[in-house]
């Protein structure tokens, strides 16, 4: 499989797309004015402690208080479950890390369980745990990396070894951990001399994050349309991994996203209906609590019998659903209504295909299986706003419902008042 990263960085917005076999799978956007907060670390002041929802609101100095749930609070005592009122008090100053970006009128979600990602590892200063990326499957390599981490990690701190660490020398892994430990010590020093609210560490921008998290030996090439960004990437690779420099290219095109068909796929991903290769289609309905995906045969009538037609439509749907989850960056609870299949073998095959496709996703996703109604339940970790939340806004006429009152006098609704909004 050919994997490419396409970067458009000619204006104030940086756009990045991941292509697999020339098909867009992920898109990322960041502007100079609205930088991502996820990963940034603040010294915050507890404003309110709410036992009724076991949460607290923390002022981190960004205009909207951050939400801190009880399970994300560090407790010096272990054992029995404790109320958040016993763990935090208003006015207390604490170190928190943004876990989820602000969305709409909601502030960011934060945690006291800090993690610092590097090229090959993630340092977790507040826990004592060692883990190896599940994508590293060879048992001998997992054992080698675990032994290397156990001897190199700072005492009492946890480490997760990333996929990029596969086959690297132990010295490189140790150096990565040393740099992350130095960063944590620097954050603690800043916290000691700062009054809340204060920014202690800002997560790097989109392009450095892509280099750190996505641009590995598994990527065939990276293409950029900006000479400034091109030189910046080469400079970063000189430090991180010089062997990847030969995979970086620059192309002078009017719109590099248009050339690689990314813009067209983005437009499709913003639509409610997505057509499948076989002629069937998917319907995406995104609600406040969950996202529902409905599978339909559409124009596909098959050639053998109904069961075969349904099975082939569902097969195409399973592959496309996994891609759309990544492309649309959908998170939270997701319900898929595949077309009913009589054969249990076909049901298991669809779940197997969906599971295999989901494994390509970097975001943590769990398939919960089939319900008694034949629906497939999934959960996908939500960190950033979805593609629709980033690029679309609610209609001023229908306030996002997609419907307006019927123009029938006998109904008695008339024009919808302009001051009314859906809640």
Order of alpha helices (4+ residues) and beta strands (2+ residues): beta-beta-beta-beta-beta-beta-alpha-beta-beta-beta-beta-beta-alpha-beta-alpha-beta-alpha-beta-alpha-beta-alpha-alpha-beta-beta-beta-alpha-beta-alpha-beta-beta-alpha
